[in-house]
Amino acid sequence: MADHATNTAAQAEAGRSYWQANLRLIIICLVIWALCSFGFGILLRPMLSGIAVGGSDLGFWFAQQGSILVFLALIFFYAWRMNKLDREYGVDEE
């Protein structure tokens, strides 16, 4: 009976640390996405107006193209990192 309680407590701790790592990854990805889309595209656009990219300023580029490309890169990064995290905690699908 004591082994079962110890095993259950260890599984609960592993589950908590897995979700803590998962939430940390989500928060990091959301902060990067918000910085690139809202920060560079809207708030920091006047500071980025002197840098030319593709015939327009960098702030406009981030508002129109850059935030979408960053979002796509974050999707692939999140999938790669979650697969690695799943393997580390033994909850992968394979």
TIDREN-716103 format. One record per residue (C-alpha): y negated, x negated, z; residue in three letters. Coordinates in Angstrom, 1 decimal, padded with zeros to 4 digits, always signed. Each point is the difference from the previous one (the first is absolute). Layout:
% TIDREN-716103
+--------+--------+--------+------+
|      Y |      X |      Z | rest |
+--------+--------+--------+------+
|      Y |      X |      Z |  ALA |
...
+--------+--------+--------+------+
***
This chain:
% TIDREN-716103
+--------+--------+--------+------+
|      Y |      X |      Z | rest |
+--------+--------+--------+------+
| +000.0 | +000.0 | +000.0 |  MET |
| -002.4 | -002.9 | +000.8 |  ALA |
| +000.7 | -001.6 | -003.4 |  ASP |
| -000.9 | +003.2 | -001.7 |  HIS |
| -003.3 | +000.3 | +001.8 |  ALA |
| -000.8 | -003.7 | -000.7 |  THR |
| +000.9 | +000.5 | -003.7 |  ASN |
| -002.1 | +003.2 | -000.2 |  THR |
| -003.0 | -001.8 | +001.6 |  ALA |
| +000.4 | -002.9 | -002.4 |  ALA |
| +000.1 | +002.3 | -002.9 |  GLN |
| -003.1 | +001.9 | +001.2 |  ALA |
| -001.9 | -003.3 | +000.4 |  GLU |
| +001.0 | -001.1 | -003.5 |  ALA |
| -001.1 | +003.3 | -001.3 |  GLY |
| -003.4 | -000.3 | +001.7 |  ARG |
| -000.6 | -003.5 | -001.3 |  SER |
| +001.1 | +001.1 | -003.5 |  TYR |
| -002.5 | +002.8 | +000.0 |  TRP |
| -002.7 | -002.2 | +001.5 |  GLN |
| +000.5 | -002.5 | -002.8 |  ALA |
| +000.0 | +002.9 | -002.5 |  ASN |
| -003.3 | +001.4 | +001.3 |  LEU |
| -001.6 | -003.4 | +000.1 |  ARG |
| +000.9 | -000.5 | -003.7 |  LEU |
| -001.4 | +003.5 | -000.9 |  ILE |
| -003.2 | -000.7 | +001.8 |  ILE |
| -000.5 | -003.3 | -001.7 |  ILE |
| +000.6 | +001.5 | -003.4 |  CYS |
| -002.4 | +002.9 | +000.7 |  LEU |
| -002.7 | -002.4 | +001.2 |  VAL |
| +000.3 | -002.1 | -003.2 |  ILE |
| +000.0 | +003.1 | -002.2 |  TRP |
| -003.1 | +001.4 | +001.8 |  ALA |
| -001.8 | -003.3 | -000.2 |  LEU |
| +000.6 | -000.3 | -003.7 |  CYS |
| -000.7 | +003.6 | -001.0 |  SER |
| -002.7 | +001.1 | +002.4 |  PHE |
| -001.3 | -003.3 | +001.1 |  GLY |
| -000.3 | -001.9 | -003.2 |  PHE |
| -000.5 | +003.0 | -002.3 |  GLY |
| -002.7 | +001.8 | +002.1 |  ILE |
| -001.3 | -001.9 | +003.1 |  LEU |
| -000.1 | -003.5 | -001.3 |  LEU |
| -000.8 | +000.8 | -003.6 |  ARG |
| -003.6 | -001.2 | +000.2 |  PRO |
| +001.2 | -003.4 | +001.2 |  MET |
| +002.6 | -000.2 | -002.8 |  LEU |
| -002.4 | +001.0 | -002.8 |  SER |
| -000.8 | -003.6 | -001.0 |  GLY |
| +003.7 | -000.9 | -000.8 |  ILE |
| +000.9 | +001.0 | -003.5 |  ALA |
| +003.6 | +001.2 | -000.8 |  VAL |
| +000.8 | +001.4 | -003.4 |  GLY |
| -003.5 | +000.8 | -001.0 |  GLY |
| -001.0 | +001.8 | +003.3 |  SER |
| -000.6 | -001.0 | +003.6 |  ASP |
| +002.8 | -000.6 | +002.4 |  LEU |
| -000.8 | +003.0 | +002.2 |  GLY |
| +000.2 | +002.3 | -002.9 |  PHE |
| +003.3 | -001.6 | -001.1 |  TRP |
| +001.5 | +000.5 | +003.5 |  PHE |
| -001.1 | +003.6 | +000.0 |  ALA |
| +001.5 | +000.7 | -003.4 |  GLN |
| +003.0 | -002.4 | -000.4 |  GLN |
| +000.4 | -002.4 | +002.9 |  GLY |
| +000.8 | +002.6 | +002.7 |  SER |
| +002.7 | +001.5 | -002.2 |  ILE |
| +001.5 | -003.4 | -000.7 |  LEU |
| -000.1 | -000.9 | +003.7 |  VAL |
| +001.7 | +003.3 | +000.8 |  PHE |
| +002.8 | -000.7 | -002.4 |  LEU |
| +000.4 | -003.6 | +001.3 |  ALA |
| +000.1 | +001.5 | +003.6 |  LEU |
| +002.8 | +002.4 | -001.0 |  ILE |
| +002.2 | -002.9 | -001.3 |  PHE |
| -000.9 | -002.1 | +003.0 |  PHE |
| +000.8 | +002.8 | +002.4 |  TYR |
| +003.4 | +000.7 | -001.6 |  ALA |
| +000.9 | -003.7 | +000.0 |  TRP |
| -001.1 | -000.5 | +003.6 |  ARG |
| +001.8 | +003.2 | +001.2 |  MET |
| +003.2 | -001.1 | -001.6 |  ASN |
| -000.3 | -003.3 | +001.8 |  LYS |
| -000.8 | +001.8 | +003.3 |  LEU |
| +003.0 | +002.3 | -000.5 |  ASP |
| +002.3 | -002.9 | -000.4 |  ARG |
| -001.4 | -001.8 | +003.0 |  GLU |
| +000.7 | +003.1 | +002.2 |  TYR |
| +003.3 | +000.9 | -001.6 |  GLY |
| -001.1 | +003.4 | -001.4 |  VAL |
| +000.1 | -000.9 | -003.7 |  ASP |
| +001.7 | +002.4 | -002.4 |  GLU |
| +002.5 | -002.5 | -001.3 |  GLU |
+--------+--------+--------+------+
***
